[in-house]
Amino acid sequence: MLHKNPAMSKKDCKLILALDLPDKASALDMLSGLSGGLQWVKIGLQMYLKYGAPFVEEVARMGFKIFLDLKLFDIPNTVASAVKSVSDLPISMLTIHTSAGEEAMRAALDAAGSANKDLMLLGVTVLTSFDESGLAKTGVALPPPMQVQLLAKLACESGMKGLVCSPLEIQMLRKIIPPETVLVTPGIRPAGSSKDEQKRVMTPSMAADAGANFIVVGRPILKAQDPAKAAGDIIAELEA
């Protein structure tokens, strides 16, 4: 039986824009055209390493909630220190790799709890750029769905309250993880758009129906002739 929150509907699934742009000027210009409709923005390694904390703070001042996608992966003490170093920023979500192990995840949670109790840590399972062949080349014998299950269970047992996963694995995860676990899903492509480098994808409506709490969309909005309309269409689809 699918462990989905009975109160959850498509309206509970929110759009996050992946702000993967080459420079600060283009990013701020994009956001200025999306304010008022879009609530969430994902800032990844590209923008954070180039512009740092001041950029995160500037985006927050524009009224957006921020998902800082750094995918931390190191020894437990270093992961915990990294969480502390960004916890005073105006961010609501932060990613770490579940592959770092139980000790690292628990250390990260302890660090977040002492520094910013409102910060949700999200465990990254298997990157959506991996298919079975690509995963096997890294030495992981399990196919992506099985590896996702293994890492998701480990994350939840470690105390993680949120996960990042492929939309194709949402229903599978809802059967094995606590029902209140937040699922954030990249690999979202509106019908008719390019998959780009993503291997495991789904449309916004399908992901919401499956039980996603957040969907992450980048290029279909960023490369649209009218980004505001593209974002608005996805939000409307989620709320239809």
C-alpha positions in Angstrom: 0.0 0.0 0.0 1.3 3.4 -0.9 2.3 5.4 2.2 1.1 8.8 1.0 -0.1 11.5 3.3 -3.9 11.4 2.7 -4.1 15.2 3.1 -1.6 15.7 0.3 -2.7 16.9 -3.1 -1.0 18.3 -6.1 -1.4 21.8 -4.5 1.1 20.5 -1.8 3.7 19.9 -4.5 5.8 23.0 -5.0 8.0 24.1 -8.0 11.7 24.9 -7.4 13.6 26.7 -10.1 17.1 25.3 -10.6 19.0 28.5 -11.1 21.8 27.0 -13.2 23.0 30.1 -15.1 26.5 31.2 -16.1 26.6 34.5 -14.2 25.0 36.6 -11.4 23.6 39.2 -13.8 21.6 36.7 -15.8 20.4 34.9 -12.7 19.1 38.1 -11.0 17.5 39.2 -14.3 15.8 35.9 -14.5 14.5 36.1 -11.0 13.3 39.6 -11.3 10.9 38.4 -14.1 9.7 35.5 -11.9 9.0 37.2 -8.6 5.5 37.1 -7.4 4.7 33.7 -8.8 7.7 31.5 -8.1 8.5 30.8 -4.4 11.5 28.5 -4.4 14.9 28.7 -6.0 17.7 26.1 -6.0 21.2 27.5 -5.9 23.8 24.9 -6.8 27.6 24.5 -6.8 28.1 26.6 -10.0 26.6 29.8 -8.6 27.6 29.3 -5.0 31.3 28.7 -5.7 31.4 31.7 -8.0 29.5 34.2 -5.9 29.2 32.7 -2.4 27.1 33.7 0.6 26.4 37.3 -0.6 24.6 35.9 -3.7 22.4 33.6 -1.5 21.5 36.6 0.7 20.7 38.8 -2.3 18.3 36.1 -3.7 16.7 35.8 -0.3 16.2 39.6 -0.2 14.2 39.3 -3.4 11.7 37.2 -1.5 12.6 33.7 -2.6 13.0 30.6 -0.4 16.3 29.0 -1.0 17.3 25.4 -1.5 21.1 25.3 -1.3 22.2 22.3 -3.3 25.8 21.6 -2.4 25.6 17.8 -2.1 28.1 17.6 0.7 30.2 14.4 0.8 33.2 14.0 3.1 34.1 12.5 6.4 31.6 13.1 9.2 33.5 16.0 11.0 34.0 17.9 7.7 30.4 17.4 6.7 29.2 18.7 10.1 31.6 21.7 9.9 30.3 22.5 6.4 26.7 22.4 7.6 27.6 24.8 10.4 29.4 27.1 8.0 26.3 27.7 5.8 23.6 27.3 8.5 23.5 31.1 9.3 22.6 31.8 5.7 18.9 32.4 4.7 18.4 28.9 3.4 15.6 26.4 4.0 17.1 23.2 2.5 20.6 21.8 2.1 21.7 18.6 0.4 24.2 16.0 1.5 25.1 12.7 -0.1 23.6 9.7 1.7 26.6 7.7 0.3 28.7 9.5 2.9 27.2 7.1 5.4 25.2 7.0 8.6 27.8 8.7 10.8 28.1 11.6 8.4 24.4 12.1 8.2 23.9 12.0 11.9 26.8 14.5 12.4 25.2 16.8 9.8 21.8 16.6 11.5 23.4 17.4 14.9 25.2 20.4 13.4 22.0 21.7 11.8 20.0 21.2 15.0 22.5 23.3 17.0 22.9 26.0 14.4 19.6 26.3 12.5 16.7 24.2 13.7 14.6 25.3 10.7 17.1 24.0 8.1 16.0 20.8 6.5 18.8 18.5 5.3 18.0 16.4 2.2 19.8 13.2 1.5 20.8 12.7 -2.1 20.4 9.0 -3.2 21.4 8.3 -6.8 21.9 11.2 -9.2 19.4 11.4 -12.0 22.2 11.4 -14.6 22.9 7.7 -13.7 21.3 4.8 -15.5 22.1 1.1 -14.7 25.2 1.0 -17.0 26.6 4.3 -15.6 26.1 3.2 -12.0 27.8 -0.2 -12.7 30.9 1.6 -14.0 31.3 3.2 -10.6 31.4 -0.2 -8.9 27.8 -0.3 -7.7 26.3 -3.6 -8.8 22.7 -2.8 -7.8 20.5 -1.2 -10.4 19.5 2.4 -9.6 16.1 1.6 -8.0 17.6 -0.9 -5.6 20.5 1.4 -4.7 18.0 4.2 -4.1 16.1 2.0 -1.7 19.2 1.0 0.2 20.4 4.6 0.6 16.9 6.0 1.4 16.4 3.5 4.2 19.8 4.3 5.6 19.1 8.0 5.5 15.7 7.6 7.3 17.3 5.4 9.9 19.9 8.1 10.4 17.2 10.7 11.1 17.0 12.5 7.8 13.6 14.0 7.1 13.9 14.6 3.4 15.4 12.9 0.3 16.3 13.8 -3.2 15.4 11.1 -5.7 14.3 10.4 -9.3 10.6 10.9 -9.8 10.4 7.4 -11.1 11.3 6.1 -7.7 8.8 8.2 -5.7 6.1 5.5 -5.4 8.7 2.9 -4.5 10.1 5.1 -1.8 6.6 5.9 -0.4 6.2 2.2 0.4 9.3 2.0 2.5 10.0 5.3 4.2 8.1 7.3 6.9 5.0 9.0 5.3 6.1 12.4 6.5 9.4 12.2 4.6 9.8 15.1 2.2 10.7 14.0 -1.4 12.4 16.5 -3.7 12.6 15.4 -7.3 14.8 16.6 -10.1 14.5 15.0 -13.5 11.3 16.8 -14.2 10.5 17.7 -17.8 7.2 19.2 -19.1 5.7 17.1 -21.9 7.5 17.7 -25.1 10.7 19.2 -23.6 14.2 17.8 -24.0 15.6 15.3 -21.4 19.1 16.9 -21.7 21.5 14.7 -19.6 18.8 13.4 -17.4 18.1 9.6 -17.7 15.2 9.1 -15.4 12.5 11.8 -15.9 8.8 12.5 -15.4 6.3 15.3 -16.1 5.4 17.7 -13.3 1.8 16.4 -13.0 3.0 12.8 -12.9 5.5 13.5 -10.2 3.0 15.3 -8.1 0.5 12.5 -8.4 3.2 10.0 -7.4 3.7 11.9 -4.2 6.5 14.4 -4.7 6.6 17.3 -2.3 8.8 19.5 -4.5 9.8 19.2 -8.1 13.0 20.8 -9.5 12.9 22.3 -13.0 15.7 24.2 -14.7 16.2 24.4 -18.5 12.5 24.1 -19.5 12.1 27.5 -17.7 15.5 29.0 -18.1 15.6 28.4 -21.9 11.9 29.3 -22.5 11.1 32.3 -24.7 8.9 33.4 -21.8 10.3 32.0 -18.5 7.5 33.5 -16.4 4.9 31.8 -18.6 6.8 28.5 -18.5 7.0 28.6 -14.7 3.4 29.7 -14.5 2.2 26.8 -16.7 4.0 24.3 -14.4 2.5 25.8 -11.3 -0.9 25.7 -12.9 -0.4 22.1 -13.9 0.4 21.3 -10.3 -2.6 23.1 -9.0 -5.1 21.9 -11.7 
